Amino acid sequence: MGLNFCRDITLEKMREGMSSVRNKGIAETFIYMRIVETWGSGIPNIFKAMQESGLPEPVMQDFHGDFRITLYWKKSVQSHPILPNATQSHPIQ
């Protein structure tokens, strides 16, 4: 089901930290530049950070070989006449 860059990876497994290197050259460059913290840590860290910040949980979508993660942030609605301190969730663009 989708994510054909690695047959064993599902969105659920990605959320748990499973990863697969799609471009070895980029992966080696990131290692050399010390950009990579730990393989597979990024998506779990995103979910953790959103939860710790009190933001809505990200939405992951599978596009049969590609995937999308939509992040949401709370934006104060200062101009609302009845609820001046209200917040709304909006996707990050």
C-alpha positions in Angstrom: 0.0 0.0 0.0 1.7 3.2 -1.2 5.2 4.4 -0.2 6.9 2.2 -2.8 10.4 3.5 -1.9 10.4 0.8 0.7 7.8 -2.0 0.7 7.9 -2.4 4.5 7.3 1.2 5.4 3.9 2.4 6.3 2.8 5.8 7.6 2.3 4.2 11.0 5.9 2.8 10.9 7.3 6.1 9.9 5.5 7.7 12.8 7.2 5.2 15.1 10.6 6.1 13.6 11.2 3.6 10.8 13.1 5.2 7.9 14.6 4.3 4.6 17.3 6.1 2.7 16.0 7.1 -0.7 19.0 9.0 -1.9 22.3 7.7 -0.6 24.3 10.7 -1.8 22.1 13.2 0.1 22.1 10.8 3.2 25.9 10.7 3.1 26.1 14.5 2.8 23.8 15.0 5.8 25.9 12.6 7.8 29.1 14.5 6.8 27.5 17.9 7.6 26.2 16.4 10.9 22.7 17.4 10.1 21.2 14.0 10.8 20.5 13.4 14.5 19.3 9.8 14.3 17.8 8.1 11.2 14.0 8.0 11.6 13.8 10.5 14.5 12.3 13.4 12.5 8.7 12.4 12.2 8.4 11.2 15.8 10.0 14.4 16.9 7.5 16.5 14.9 4.5 14.7 16.6 6.1 15.1 20.0 6.8 18.8 19.5 3.3 19.5 18.2 1.8 17.7 21.2 4.1 19.5 23.7 3.2 22.8 22.1 -0.5 22.1 22.5 -1.0 22.1 18.7 -3.3 19.8 16.7 -1.7 16.4 15.7 -0.2 16.4 12.2 -2.0 14.7 9.4 -0.1 12.2 7.3 -1.2 11.2 3.8 0.1 8.5 1.5 0.3 9.3 -2.2 1.5 5.9 -3.5 5.2 6.5 -3.3 5.2 10.0 -1.7 3.7 11.3 1.5 2.6 14.5 2.9 2.5 15.8 6.5 0.2 18.7 7.2 1.1 20.7 10.3 -1.3 23.0 12.1 -0.7 26.0 14.2 -3.0 28.1 16.3 -3.6 31.6 15.2 -5.2 34.1 17.6 -8.3 35.7 16.2 -7.8 39.1 17.6 -10.5 40.8 15.5 -13.4 38.4 16.5 -16.0 40.8 18.1 -17.5 38.2 20.5 -14.4 36.0 21.3 -11.4 38.3 21.4 -9.1 35.6 22.7 -10.3 32.8 20.5 -7.9 30.6 18.5 -8.4 28.6 15.3 -6.3 25.8 13.8 -4.9 26.6 10.4 -2.6 24.4 8.3 1.0 25.8 7.9 1.4 27.0 4.3 
